[in-house]
Amino acid sequence: MDHEPTLMSPDHALAELAMIESALHATGAVDVETPALAQVRRDLLSGKMDPKEAIIKARKIVEGRYDYH
């Protein structure tokens, strides 16, 4: 997850968001990350956030979890 995402479609971003969320849930207890990722998904689907920005934000949410724990 260290590389910058390139141009992508919303569908590609949604697939990557699903993989990020799945990997996150596999690590155990998930507190604020699930609602935060859901908001990223809503912003992407509503056009408030472009696909690249959505992936970057989702990765930061996960990184924040690892920095916290």
C-alpha positions in Angstrom: 0.0 0.0 0.0 3.0 2.3 -0.2 2.6 3.3 -3.9 0.5 6.2 -5.1 -2.6 5.2 -7.0 -2.7 6.2 -10.6 -5.7 7.4 -12.5 -8.6 5.0 -11.9 -12.3 4.6 -12.3 -14.7 4.8 -9.4 -15.3 1.1 -9.7 -11.6 0.3 -9.3 -11.5 2.6 -6.3 -14.5 0.8 -4.8 -12.8 -2.5 -5.3 -9.7 -1.3 -3.6 -11.7 0.2 -0.8 -13.3 -3.2 -0.3 -9.9 -4.9 -0.1 -8.6 -2.3 2.3 -11.7 -2.8 4.6 -11.5 -6.6 4.4 -7.8 -6.6 5.3 -8.5 -4.2 8.2 -11.3 -6.4 9.6 -8.9 -9.4 9.4 -6.7 -7.6 11.9 -9.2 -7.7 14.7 -11.3 -5.1 16.5 -12.2 -2.1 14.3 -13.4 1.0 16.0 -13.8 4.3 14.0 -12.3 2.9 10.8 -15.4 1.3 9.5 -17.6 4.4 9.6 -14.7 6.5 8.3 -14.2 4.2 5.3 -18.0 4.2 4.7 -17.8 8.0 4.5 -15.0 7.8 2.0 -17.2 5.4 -0.1 -20.2 7.8 0.1 -18.0 10.7 -0.9 -16.6 8.8 -3.8 -20.1 7.7 -5.0 -21.6 11.2 -4.7 -18.7 12.7 -6.6 -17.4 14.7 -3.7 -14.1 12.8 -3.9 -12.3 11.5 -6.9 -11.1 7.9 -6.9 -7.5 8.6 -6.3 -8.3 10.9 -3.4 -10.6 8.2 -1.9 -7.8 5.5 -2.0 -5.3 7.9 -0.5 -7.7 8.8 2.3 -8.6 5.2 3.0 -4.9 4.3 3.3 -4.4 7.1 5.7 -7.2 5.9 7.9 -5.6 2.4 8.0 -2.1 3.9 8.7 -3.6 6.0 11.5 -4.9 2.8 13.1 -1.5 1.2 13.0 0.2 4.3 14.3 -2.4 4.4 17.2 -2.1 0.7 18.1 
